[in-house]
Amino acid sequence: MSLLSGIIASTGFSRRSFAGRDLLFAVAPAFLSIGGGLLLGGLLVTLLGVSPLVFYGELARGTLGSAFGWGQVLFRATPLIFTGLSVAFAFQARLFNIGGEGQMLLGGLVLAAVGAWSGLPGAPFGIVLALAAAALAGGIWGAIPGVLKAKTGAHEVIVTILLNFVAFALVNWLLTQGLALPETVRTAEIQEGARLTRLADWLPLFRGSPVNSGLFLAAGAALLLQLWLQFSPHGLSLQLLGEGAGAARYAGAPVGGLTILAMSGAGALAGLGGASFVLGFKHYFEEGFTGGAGFLGIAVALLARNRPVWVIPSALFFGALNYGGFVVNRLVPRELLDVLQAVILLLFILFDRRFARSRA
């Protein structure tokens, strides 16, 4: 174990370095890309005949200028935290999980199926049981590319992309086999004992907003994952694998087992992404509920530099842009906010490479 600890320290994954060494180089690309993206966004709305001041003023008022707007942003950020953590977790081992959409879809269906089970006991055990089942479903789906990668060398990007389509087809088939209500594309409602509490029940200022206690589950998962990666031997070993399979094998780390752990853990996190919607909002599963959160989680993790605690503000930012599209829809097409997200990501990649060269 001393050899493993020494190699981990030499690769820069010591506890102190992970906590914030070279903080300027870490956060500057994100702030510059956001600032540059907002400037370019202002240029785009000007070309559409709208004043940038009016556009951004409306965007700020609608998203952050009221408790209802904050509630909408927090609600949209909650699944993005889970899917962002999913991508960030896999990337600790330099693996890319592009299957978050399918994993989240399966996890959401399992949440609804277990939550609607007639024999479900009362809260809080019912919530725990539903969450555990969703994490297991997502974990199993994520383990498939992990096993294929470990045993055959199959590229996880290709496998996870293809498994998304398999997950879509599997969910549609299960819905037609009796899980969906007649002549609908949704399941039966879950039992009271499996429902997450709306924040409006505690804070009346959020009345009318769908944000619920799933937000605290997501934030807690980010904090726990950060601690696990930073202080546990398995977490450090996972990051060591990210530095190269050769170094991991030299240290005696089980490369195949860690590969499966990275992908199954990523799948479990994505599987929990539907908790806020299924257990805390609609109280049932319906087709299309993911809204692309599995794919947007890639952007969240990228902007957060794959650090779990940074995923929270990154998800809040993309949640604000996501809801902002509806806020400014009377001024410009809401798809403009999707373009703005893409511009920010492209700028982030450019600035990040530039800063990386500066450090070298």
Protein Blocks (a to p, Z undefined) as FASTA:
>chain_A
ZZmmmmmmmnopafklmnogoklmmmmmmmmmmmmmmmmmmmmmmmnopafklmmmmmmm
mmmmpfklmmmmmmmmmmmmmmmmmmmmmmmnopacfklmmmmmmmmmmmmmmmmpmklc
cdfklmmmmmmmmmmmmmmmmmmmmmmmmmnopafklmmmmmmmmmmmmmmmmmmnopac
ghiabdcdddfklcccdfklmmmmlgoiabdfklmmmmmmmmmmmmmmmmgmklmmmmmm
mnopklmmmnopafklmmmmmmmmmmmmmmmmmmmmmmmmnopacehklnommmmmmmmm
mmnnopaklmmmmmmmmmmmmmmmmmmmmmpcfklmmmmmmmmmmmmmmmmmmmmmmmZZ
